[in-house]
Amino acid sequence: MSSKALESFLTENLAELKDKGMYNVIDPLESPNGPIITIGGKEYINLSSNNYLGLATDERLKEAATKAIKTYGVGAGAVRTINGTLDVHVKLEEAIAAFKHTEAAVAYQSGFNCNMAAISAIMDKNDAILSDELNHASIIDGCRLSRAKIIVYKHSDMEDLRQKAKEATQGQYGKVMVITDGVFSMDGDIAKLPEIVEIAEEFDLITYVDDAHGSGVLGKGAGTVKHFGLSDKIDFQIGTLSKAIGVVGGYVAGKQNLIDWLKVRSRPFLFSTSLTPADVAACIESLSIITESTELHDRLWENGRYLKQGLKKLGFNIGNSETPITPCIIGDEVLTQQFSKRLNEEGVYAKAIVFPTVAKGMGRVRNMPTAAHTKEMLDEAIRIYEKVGKEMDII
Ligand SMILES: *Cc1c(COP(=O)(O)O)cnc(C)c1O
């Protein structure tokens, strides 16, 4: 018999979410997550994936994964520290360190897991963390897990950061860390890393950059830190292997002694089974493609510019993105949801993002163009935007 308390909790809260129109219904894909997807037998132009370079469906990665399964099987068999470290895990970590221009790297099962692992391995209840107010949920949870004092600074506000860094370092804390996304995924803006590094040097802060949306995209592919030429100035370079890299997993790249410490002290490394051989082999292939040529990177940027120009010319408000991420800001929450629904009916798959994920009155439909989109697909998407925008009096 299930608990009455649980039953009433679930019934009440699910009903409330559904009443408020905040209950998210998931549409399973019947196709790969490429530029065109199939849902419920219908095809859509896909502007919702993080598959920036189209590598999630790349034949070379599929082949590398298949070969690894034939050689190593489907599972790693244990956690990394028992005997779940295969030679391919070591090879992947060497490839990540080379990609990030650091001494060493450690791979985790996901980007989310990586933030759970890395922050709490270093920071504890005597410490303080300065955190941008728009940081990703996994950073927030990773900070909480560490039990350090969390001091939130205004989004990319360097005066606020400096003031709070000054207070924190004069206060009762042991270590003080500053932590930021490299690219903020809702607006596509880039963290002000040169200023952050300057403040960090002034106050001896530990620097932590989660570049999930920047890797493969900025710095000719190497990420936001490389984009600013700061590879030797950031202590923790975090990334995911699930967005531009196209597979799954997360990592920390940094100095050898940091990585040595994470391998003995970070809990998901010690207590959760390592990445599968197929994932690892596909990631190695992906990194080799990204480092050997900027072809996919260049196409991503070209498509990003093309889509932005097209939507802007129609009169949409596309915000101030500095990356291919293209928000189309509608404002009102209900109108944003209706707009996204109409786009969907016309064949564009682009999700509405509203409060509380973004500020009230800043509802938007977020578009993620990729290297795999053709001009024809983008033209068709822009045509549908025009049709729906005019029909709903938005443009
Ligand atoms: C997507 C994202 C993550 C999570 O990465 P996964 O590999 O999908 O778990 C972590 N941090 C940031 C900033 C992200 O955007």
The ligand as a Gaussian input file, in Angstrom:
#p B3LYP/6-31G(d) Opt

LIG

0 1
 C       23.783000      21.269000     -20.310000
 C       24.607000      21.789000     -19.204000
 C       25.095000      20.926000     -18.210000
 C       24.695000      19.482000     -18.153000
 O       25.421000      18.716000     -19.055000
 P       24.957000      17.215000     -19.361000
 O       26.158000      16.599000     -19.955000
 O       23.792000      17.281000     -20.263000
 O       24.616000      16.604000     -18.033000
 C       25.933000      21.446000     -17.247000
 N       26.258000      22.756000     -17.234000
 C       25.791000      23.618000     -18.164000
 C       26.204000      25.042000     -18.109000
 C       24.948000      23.165000     -19.177000
 O       24.482000      24.015000     -20.093000

